[in-house]
Every structure is written in C-alpha cells, then in structure tokens.
Amino acid sequence: MNRPIMLVVDNDDARSRQLKGLLEFLESDPVILTSSGQWQPMLGQDAELEAVILGNCGSNGELREIIDVVDARSRRVPMLLVDADDVRTLLDQDVDSTSLFRINVPFRYQQLAGVLRRAHVYRESHEQIGGRPLELFRSLVGNSCAIREVRNLIHRVSASDATVLILGESGTGKEVVARNIHYYSPRREGPFVPLNCGAIPSELLESELFGHEKGAFTGAISARQGRFEMAEGGTVFLDEIGDMPLAMQIKLLRVLQERIFERVGSNKSVRTNVRIIAATHRDLEEAIEKGAFREDLYYRLNVFPIEMPPLRERTEDIPLLVDELLRRLEHEHRGSVRLTPAATASLCHYPWPGNVRELANLMERLVILHPYGLVDVHDLPEKFRNSPPVSLDNDTEEVRAVVAISDLDQDINRAFSIPRGGLDARLMS
C-alpha cells in the first residue's frame, strides 16, 4: 500500500522547498508541492492524504476554499497553516479549528516535529470505527501503550449493552471514557445522564436516581423524574459508585437485575431501558472485605472493567497532553504559552497526584501568569521545579527524548541553514 501524501500548497517556492527538505528528513515523504490555483487536481485524486500544509494561498478566500474541500473529502485530514494571520482570520470566521495546526516561520525542527506529532495523533484518533469518525477520542490524548489499550477496550465494548465499570484515580478521565462509550454505542442518540454518587446526601440519593411523587417527603411539592427516567434509551453514568450507601446499593442491584424501579412515594413499578456505566477511584474488593460495598453488586457492575492509568505511569504522554490542553485554551480565546524542553522534562518528573485534571489546572494557571510567553523551569510553580534533576542513565526514554531534542534542534537547523532567532513566544498577537 502506498504511503499517504503530505501535500504542501504554497506560492513561496523557496519556503516550500525548504519545508519539503525538513519533512522528508522527518520521514514524512512523499511530499508533494503545489501552488494556489493548481491544488484542485491533487485533492481530486484518490490518493490518501496524511496532512495538507497551507502557506501563501493567494487570498483568505482561496485558503477557506481549500479547507472546505479537504474537510468535505475527509474530516480526519489535519491541516497545518504556516501563516499565523490566517489562523486568526479563520478563527474569527468560526471555522472549526480542531483540525488546524500552526507552523512557525522560520522553521524549527523542534516545533515542526511537535506539530507533526500532534497532527498524526489527530489523524489516528479520527479513523473510522463503525462508519463514524472518532471526534471524542481526541479527549483521550496520548500514545502510550496504556492509553491505546483503553481506546481498544472502548471500541470493543461500545457496540454491546454490557455494564462497564471504570476504575482509576481521581482526575484520570473516567467520565471521558464513559462519554466515549456512549457516543460510539447504538444508544448515542439517547441522553447521557451523569450522577456523582458521592456528591448527593444519602437521604436524597434515592430521589435523584428514581424520582419521587408529589408529597413523598417534606419539600416534595411536585412529582419529579429521576436520572433513570431522564436517561431512558440512553446511558446512566454513576460516578464514584464506591461512595454509594449500602441501603441504596440494594435498590440499585434490583434495577440491574430486573430493570424496574419505583419512584419514592409510589408503589407503581417503572420499567427502564438504560445502559449503566459506573466509575470509582476506590478499591471495591477492599471495600467488600470491610463490609462497605456489596459483593453481589460488584459482580453485577464488573461485567467489563476498564482501568484508567494514572498520569505518572504514562509520562511519555505529557508533552502531547500539554500541547492539546494549550490548543484548547487558545481555541477558546483564553490565551496560550509555550514550554521549553527543560520545563516539559521537569513536568515529566512530577508525580501528578491530581493526574490530568491537575495538569489542565497548571496549564490554565501558566496562561494567566505568562500570557503568550515562553515558560522555562524557573517560571513553573515551586513544587513542579523541585523535581529530581534529569539523569540520562535512570530516566525513561521518553524523558530523555524531551531533554535531548533541544540539542537535536540546533543540529538540524545548522544542517538546513535555518536562522536561529529564538522561539517566537508571542504565538498570536
């Protein structure tokens, strides 16, 4: 099978040839060069596209036309824009920017390699499953073995109606997995109704789940649907199921077994047609031994377990996660920053007790403190700076790669005679 084509559309011949040399060095060949007004034959062919790189295309109108044609041809083709002004113009025109990536000029090996890596992950995550593009899989950013296995399990269980139990520490993305399972299931047109079992007082949890009749208890001034009725035909996501009181566990077990329930204050049974996905950060087997969780409910829930890995066990995904989180902030017009390789390596040493949620909070804080700036190690909050020094003998290959890429950047720039002007910390004015 022929390799997908990297198509470069740019009226600047010298720049496009220089970019082609770098791309081929990065093993992105075959690279096809064309110019504005001559790109239609290439996009009209049956050749598969790895990505489309857009430089000077004559006008914003033609740029928008190319993007629309590529988007209509295949929604999983990433588009890399060389001109920052074009990015800003397209965002102002409400173009969906999830498939747009920006390349800075002058070209730098480090930045170009990072953009290509992100574009490749985007393309992989939008491959077809069951005829549907994987829009939501981009929320499960990462290329580690653990996160690839999670994607594989989601793919396998989505088509069935099996009950799923998602295990993992707080902040690892358990609800993201639940939403993906629902999105790719036959129930995707139905509602997805989440409920945090640990956030609802025990005396109100039954009403939240099953609803109540008027006058069922003090304050029940009208009848109310519960989450199971709201989710009819769809999915109920029971987050932190390990915090559910024992009395409610018995009632939930009956729903799982018989698919019927009663509203509080009613003796009329209601039949339900929902899929149940549960999640917890607790060790349920240990809770069973302590008498805090029913063993029969555990085996009803644990039909198809999915375990989310903590961030400290997939440090190779941190650079990708940082890129994705900053892109989201930029897309929301909340600002952006860049991290030096040393700062990224420092983050790879941090244990991340709050997992991806903690990393997302840090990126938002850095955007506020250093808007459109370049963040080095000394700019990080103190607890992220006090990581052990990088040791090339003891660290993972992924961390070594982050540290070494700066030296590689200099070598490649010299090889291609690319002027060193320092990283453009402004991103977009």
C-alpha angles and dihedrals in degrees: 000000000000118000118252115266125247103214119201117195110188135136090208101090097187093050094046092050091050090049091049090055092052093045092051090048087054088053094249094132141165090067116178120198123207139150138230113293091025102066097086096083092052094050090044094058125091093243114125116244123224091186142327118233114203122198126154103352099172098255142007087250092060091043089055090047092054091049092050092049093048091046092051091047095053130342092209097066111105118220121213117204121203098193117070091201089060090052091054092046092051092048089051088054091055094246111165101257098190090098095042121097127181128227119198125223126254089049115242123194095224096050095041092049090050093050092048090050092052091046091051091051089049091052093046092049092052096054114128122269115181090344094302126109115240100240094153097047088077085074088066093064117183144081100218120124091249096055092043088055090051090053090049092052091049089052092051099045100039096080093053130068094231119142110251128208114199115200128191147103122292113281097024094113105261093153090050088058091048092051091049091052090051093044094054096041127093085254094065092112089056125078126281106216118187127195127182103217092196094054097057120079110248093242091057100039095087091053091048091052102038105016127231142247125243110281094012089132140350108301095021094124093160140015116273136194119236128221093268092057091044090053096049108150091009140064134297113207112201105195120196092013088169089072094057113119116249093244091058092045089064092053092046090051089057091052091051092049102040104018092228134107141169128231115242107272094020133098093197115109118227120203115221133204106193138125116236123217117178132188137187142169091209128096098247094190089057090046089053091054089051092049093245096115131039115246094212091054091048092057091046091053098039096070094119114012122197118189118205113214118231115247093246088065094054104042090150087073095057096088090050092047091049091051092048095046092049091047090054092050090049092047089053088052090242095126135256144231138196127232124216117232089253091054091048091049089051090054089052089061095052115099095224102213088180092048120201092346090059091048090051090051091050093052091051090050092050091050089055095045098041108024110197089346136132111255118210129181094273089055093059120095110270099257090057091049097052093072119130113273116266113267117193090203098055108027128092121267089249094058091044089054092053091051096044097047092080091062090045089052091059093048094050093045091053091047092055095035092238110166116246109230098153124254115309099243094183097073094180126356 
